[in-house]
Amino acid sequence: MAKDSALIKMDTMKHFHASDLFKIDDIEHFHSNDLEALLHKILQYVRHITNSDAGTIYLAEDDYLKFHIFQNDSLPYETILDLQNSLKNLRYQIKKDTGTIAVESFIQSKVISVFDIYQNKKYDFKSSKEFDKNFSYKTKSILTAPLVNFYTNSSIGVLQLINKKAENGQYIAYTEQDKEFISLSSYLITQSILNTKNSIEKLELLNKELEKKVIERTKKLKDTQKKLIEQANRDPMTNLYNRRYFNEIIKSLLLIAKRTSQLFSLIIIDIDDFKNVNDTYGHSVGDRVINDLADIFRNTVRNSDISVRFGGEEFVIILPNTHLKEAEIIAKKLKDIVENNTIILKDGSRIKFTISLGVSQIQQDDESVETVLHKADEALYQAKNSGKNKIVIKS
């Protein structure tokens, strides 16, 4: 950037006064991540150097010159703020022969100076005259300069200075030195604007990438949290729900039963003579029996039913919105499938096992999880004591 700026200065201002080059150097160091703030700073500085009472900056957007900044030392601060807001949608179409001095300067890439807009017939100053009338102002001299990109020789906007003041406060014409100063300054102003726009675009891109990463990270955290919660609620061997989850869900079902009169049934299941399986075949075969039973539950019960490994060889199936009679049918189906199931071991030997089932129904007057479990446990106890491989129903 330092070399490029030097080239601009050497190429365009061979005869410029040394003290003015120091003023131009200042513009090169104007930087901001806020485009409007940068434009305000630039306009204020150029107005100060040229002793201008007011000024505006327009930037090219699509096929229009769009208003961005307005400054005026003669109007009250509150008026300037109101004007800045009301003019934000002001724009001029970029096309030839409009008579608008800003557009002509932009198209021709030429600095245009007018000493008295009320005497000038070449350009259309209707909007300036209306402004003067509405705000009791008197626009006289105007200096309009294109903001030219040194590398592409194309304009990106227009800077307009209004009413150069003499030491006595009188409005006077802009000088040739003003024109030279603004002509050179326009290259550096343009470069500052382009650098700022580039920084803003990079910052916006960085923010978008950061936002995307935050969203992705949040999703991963939620997914991880969901997985951790799911793992905490699952039995690691069978991947059925565990007792912790059962205690949580059964409380919710009890509340629903009390409020809506919905019926829920419960089946408690115990593998018959499971200790003998472990003692005879070893714990690995015992684990195989438990996993086979879990698979039978998954393949047999409904999607709405909840299968739980309660502990050891004991299981619970929660049957939402299910009457006792329906629960009995499901229990019988499970018992028959298990009874007819055969496990083939690695050595080719075959083993069979049976289950005992206690079935109960959650009632509106059931006060606690313990009450619900007690009824189902009593039914299971009776099933075990009546010969095993049995179903006992307890309402």
C-alpha positions in Angstrom: 0.0 0.0 0.0 2.9 2.4 0.8 4.5 1.9 -2.6 1.1 2.2 -4.4 0.3 5.4 -2.6 3.7 6.8 -3.6 3.1 6.0 -7.2 -0.3 7.7 -7.1 1.3 10.9 -5.7 4.2 10.9 -8.1 2.1 10.3 -11.1 -0.6 12.8 -10.5 0.9 15.6 -8.4 4.4 16.5 -9.7 3.8 20.2 -9.3 1.9 20.1 -6.0 3.1 22.2 -3.0 5.0 20.1 -0.4 2.8 21.3 2.5 -0.3 20.0 0.7 1.3 16.6 0.2 1.6 16.3 4.0 -2.2 17.0 4.2 -2.8 14.3 1.5 -0.6 11.9 3.4 -3.1 12.1 6.3 -5.9 10.6 4.2 -3.7 7.5 3.5 -3.8 6.7 7.2 -7.6 6.8 7.5 -8.9 3.4 8.5 -12.0 2.0 10.1 -14.1 -1.1 10.2 -17.2 1.2 10.0 -17.7 2.6 6.5 -20.0 5.4 7.6 -17.5 6.5 10.3 -14.7 6.5 7.7 -16.8 8.6 5.3 -17.6 11.1 8.0 -13.9 11.4 8.9 -12.9 11.8 5.2 -15.5 14.4 4.5 -14.8 16.4 7.6 -11.0 16.4 6.8 -11.4 17.4 3.2 -13.9 20.2 4.2 -11.4 21.4 6.7 -8.5 21.6 4.2 -10.7 23.3 1.5 -12.5 25.5 4.1 -15.9 24.2 2.9 -19.1 24.9 4.9 -20.8 21.6 3.8 -20.4 18.5 1.8 -21.8 15.1 0.8 -20.5 11.7 -0.3 -22.3 9.4 -2.7 -21.2 5.8 -3.5 -22.1 3.8 -6.6 -24.4 0.8 -5.9 -25.6 -1.1 -9.0 -26.8 1.6 -11.4 -27.2 4.4 -8.9 -25.3 6.9 -6.9 -26.5 6.4 -3.4 -26.4 9.1 -0.7 -24.2 8.2 2.3 -23.0 11.2 4.2 -24.0 14.9 4.7 -22.3 17.5 6.7 -23.1 21.2 7.2 -21.5 23.7 9.7 -24.3 26.3 9.3 -27.3 24.1 10.3 -28.2 23.0 13.8 -26.9 19.5 14.9 -30.5 18.2 15.3 -31.3 19.2 11.7 -28.2 17.5 10.4 -29.3 14.2 12.1 -32.8 14.5 10.8 -31.5 15.2 7.3 -29.0 12.3 7.5 -31.9 10.0 8.2 -34.4 11.4 5.7 -31.8 11.4 2.9 -30.6 7.8 3.4 -32.8 6.6 0.5 -31.7 9.4 -1.9 -30.1 8.1 -5.0 -29.4 9.2 -8.6 -29.5 7.0 -11.6 -26.2 6.8 -13.4 -27.0 7.7 -17.0 -25.9 10.4 -19.4 -27.5 13.8 -19.8 -29.4 13.9 -16.5 -28.1 17.4 -15.7 -27.2 16.3 -12.2 -23.7 17.5 -11.4 -22.8 14.5 -9.2 -23.8 12.0 -12.0 -21.9 14.0 -14.7 -18.8 14.1 -12.5 -19.1 10.3 -12.0 -19.6 9.4 -15.6 -16.9 11.8 -17.0 -14.5 11.0 -14.1 -14.0 14.7 -14.0 -13.7 17.4 -11.2 -16.5 19.9 -11.8 -16.5 23.3 -10.1 -19.5 25.8 -10.1 -19.1 29.2 -8.5 -22.8 30.1 -8.3 -25.5 27.5 -8.7 -28.2 30.2 -9.2 -26.3 31.7 -12.1 -25.3 28.3 -13.7 -27.5 27.0 -16.5 -25.5 23.9 -17.4 -26.6 21.7 -14.5 -29.9 21.0 -12.7 -29.7 22.4 -9.2 -33.4 22.1 -8.5 -32.9 19.9 -5.4 -30.3 22.3 -4.0 -32.6 25.3 -4.4 -35.4 23.4 -2.7 -33.1 22.5 0.1 -32.1 26.2 0.5 -35.7 27.2 0.6 -36.7 24.6 3.2 -33.8 25.2 5.5 -33.0 28.9 5.0 -29.7 28.1 3.6 -27.8 29.6 0.6 -25.9 27.2 -1.6 -23.5 29.0 -3.8 -20.2 27.3 -4.8 -19.9 23.6 -5.4 -16.9 21.4 -6.2 -17.7 17.8 -7.2 -15.1 15.2 -7.7 -15.3 11.5 -8.7 -13.8 9.0 -6.3 -11.5 7.1 -8.8 -9.9 3.7 -8.4 -6.2 4.3 -9.4 -5.8 0.7 -10.6 -9.0 0.3 -12.7 -9.5 4.0 -13.5 -13.1 3.6 -12.7 -15.2 5.7 -10.3 -16.8 4.2 -7.1 -18.6 7.3 -6.0 -18.6 11.1 -5.8 -17.4 13.6 -3.1 -19.2 17.0 -3.2 -18.0 20.1 -1.4 -20.3 23.1 -0.9 -19.6 26.8 -0.2 -15.9 27.5 0.2 -15.5 30.2 2.8 -13.1 33.1 2.8 -11.6 34.4 6.1 -14.3 36.9 6.4 -17.0 34.2 6.1 -18.1 35.1 2.6 -18.7 32.3 0.1 -16.1 32.3 -2.7 -15.2 30.2 -5.7 -13.1 27.0 -5.3 -9.5 27.6 -6.5 -7.4 25.6 -8.9 -5.4 24.4 -5.9 -8.6 23.0 -4.4 -9.3 21.2 -7.6 -5.8 19.7 -7.7 -6.0 18.7 -4.0 -9.4 17.0 -4.4 -8.2 15.3 -7.6 -5.2 13.7 -5.9 -7.1 13.1 -2.6 -9.8 11.2 -4.5 -7.4 8.3 -5.3 -6.4 7.9 -1.7 -10.0 8.4 -0.4 -11.1 5.7 -2.9 -8.4 3.3 -1.7 -9.3 3.9 2.0 -13.0 3.2 1.1 -12.1 0.1 -0.8 -9.8 -1.1 2.0 -12.6 -0.6 4.5 -15.2 -2.3 2.4 -12.8 -5.2 1.9 -12.2 -5.4 5.7 -15.9 -5.3 6.3 -16.5 -8.1 3.8 -13.8 -10.1 5.4 -15.2 -9.4 8.8 -18.7 -10.4 7.7 -17.3 -13.6 6.1 -15.4 -14.3 9.3 -18.5 -13.7 11.4 -20.6 -16.0 9.1 -18.0 -18.7 9.4 -17.8 -18.2 13.1 -21.6 -18.3 13.4 -21.6 -21.4 11.3 -19.0 -23.0 13.6 -21.0 -21.9 16.7 -24.2 -23.5 15.2 -22.3 -26.7 14.3 -20.6 -26.8 17.8 -23.9 -26.1 19.5 -25.5 -28.9 17.5 -22.7 -31.3 18.4 -23.0 -30.4 22.0 -26.7 -31.0 22.0 -26.2 -34.3 20.1 -23.5 -35.3 22.6 -25.8 -34.2 25.5 -28.6 -36.2 24.0 -26.4 -39.3 23.6 -25.1 -39.0 27.1 -28.7 -38.7 28.5 -29.7 -41.7 26.3 -26.7 -43.7 27.5 -27.5 -42.8 31.1 -31.0 -44.2 30.5 -29.9 -47.4 28.8 -28.7 -50.8 30.0 -25.2 -51.3 28.5 -25.7 -55.0 27.8 -29.1 -55.1 26.2 -29.6 -51.4 25.2 -33.0 -51.6 26.7 -34.1 -48.8 29.1 -32.8 -49.2 32.6 -34.3 -48.8 36.1 -33.3 -45.1 36.3 -35.4 -44.4 33.2 -38.3 -46.5 34.5 -38.5 -44.5 37.7 -38.7 -41.3 35.7 -41.3 -42.4 33.1 -43.5 -44.2 35.5 -44.0 -41.0 37.5 -45.1 -39.2 34.4 -47.5 -42.1 33.6 -49.0 -41.9 37.1 -49.7 -38.2 36.6 -51.3 -38.8 33.2 -53.5 -41.6 34.7 -54.7 -39.2 37.4 -55.5 -36.3 35.1 -56.9 -38.1 32.0 -58.2 -41.5 33.3 -55.9 -43.2 30.7 -55.1 -46.7 31.6 -51.6 -48.2 31.6 -50.5 -51.8 32.1 -47.3 -53.3 33.4 -45.7 -56.7 32.8 -42.9 -57.8 35.1 -40.9 -60.7 33.7 -38.3 -63.0 35.3 -36.2 -65.6 33.6 -37.0 -69.0 35.2 -34.1 -70.8 36.9 -31.6 -68.3 35.5 -29.0 -69.2 38.3 -28.9 -72.8 36.9 -28.1 -71.4 33.4 -25.2 -69.5 34.8 -24.0 -72.4 36.9 -24.3 -75.0 34.1 -23.2 -73.1 31.1 -21.3 -70.1 32.5 -22.0 -66.4 32.6 -21.3 -65.8 28.9 -24.2 -68.1 28.0 -26.3 -66.4 30.7 -25.6 -63.1 29.0 -26.6 -64.7 25.7 -30.0 -65.7 27.2 -30.5 -62.1 28.5 -29.7 -60.6 25.1 -31.9 -63.1 23.3 -34.8 -62.2 25.5 -34.2 -58.4 24.9 -34.3 -59.1 21.1 -37.6 -60.9 21.6 -39.1 -57.9 23.3 -37.8 -55.5 20.6 -39.3 -57.7 17.9 -42.6 -58.4 19.6 -43.9 -55.4 21.6 -45.5 -52.4 20.0 -43.5 -49.2 19.2 -45.4 -47.4 21.9 -44.4 -49.9 24.6 -41.3 -49.4 26.8 -39.0 -52.4 27.5 -36.8 -52.1 30.6 -34.1 -54.3 32.1 -34.9 -53.9 35.7 -31.9 -55.7 37.0 -30.2 -59.1 36.6 -32.7 -61.4 34.9 -35.7 -59.2 35.7 -37.5 -57.1 33.1 -40.5 -54.7 32.9 -42.6 -53.7 29.9 -44.7 -50.6 30.2 -47.8 -50.7 28.0 -49.3 -47.1 27.6 -53.0 -46.8 27.0 -53.5 -50.5 27.4 -56.3 -52.4 29.2 -55.5 -55.4 31.4 -57.0 -57.8 28.8 -54.8 -56.4 26.0 -51.8 -56.7 28.3 -52.6 -60.3 29.0 -52.6 -61.0 25.3 -49.2 -59.4 24.9 -47.9 -61.3 27.9 -49.1 -64.6 26.5 -47.5 -63.9 23.1 -44.2 -63.2 24.8 -44.3 -66.3 26.9 -45.1 -68.6 23.9 -42.3 -67.1 21.8 -39.8 -67.6 24.6 -41.0 -71.1 25.2 -40.5 -72.1 21.6 -37.2 -70.3 21.3 -33.9 -72.3 21.1 -30.4 -71.0 21.6 -27.7 -72.8 19.7 -24.3 -72.5 21.4 -20.9 -72.5 19.7 -20.4 -76.2 20.4 -23.7 -77.0 18.7 -25.6 -77.8 21.9 -29.0 -76.3 22.3 -30.7 -74.8 25.4 -34.1 -73.5 26.1 -35.5 -71.3 28.8 -38.8 -70.0 30.0 -40.1 -66.9 31.7 -42.7 -66.1 34.4 -44.9 -62.9 34.0 -46.9 -60.8 36.4 -49.4 -58.4 34.8 -51.0 -55.4 36.5 -52.8 -52.2 35.6 -52.0 -48.7 36.7 -55.2 -47.2 38.3 -56.1 -43.6 39.0 -55.9 -44.2 42.8 -52.4 -45.6 42.6 -50.4 -43.1 44.7 -46.8 -44.1 43.9 -44.3 -46.1 41.8 -44.0 -48.5 44.8 -47.8 -49.2 44.7 -47.7 -50.0 41.0 -44.6 -52.2 41.3 -46.0 -54.0 44.4 -49.1 -55.2 42.5 -47.0 -56.5 39.5 -44.5 -58.1 41.9 -47.2 -59.9 43.7 -48.5 -61.3 40.4 -45.0 -62.4 39.4 -44.4 -64.0 42.8 -47.6 -66.1 42.3 -46.5 -67.0 38.7 -43.1 -68.3 40.0 -44.7 -70.2 42.9 -47.3 -71.8 40.7 -44.9 -73.8 38.6 -43.1 -71.1 36.6 -43.6 -70.4 32.8 -46.9 -68.9 33.9 -48.8 -65.6 33.6 -50.7 -64.1 36.6 -52.9 -61.1 36.3 -53.6 -58.7 39.1 -55.9 -55.7 38.7 
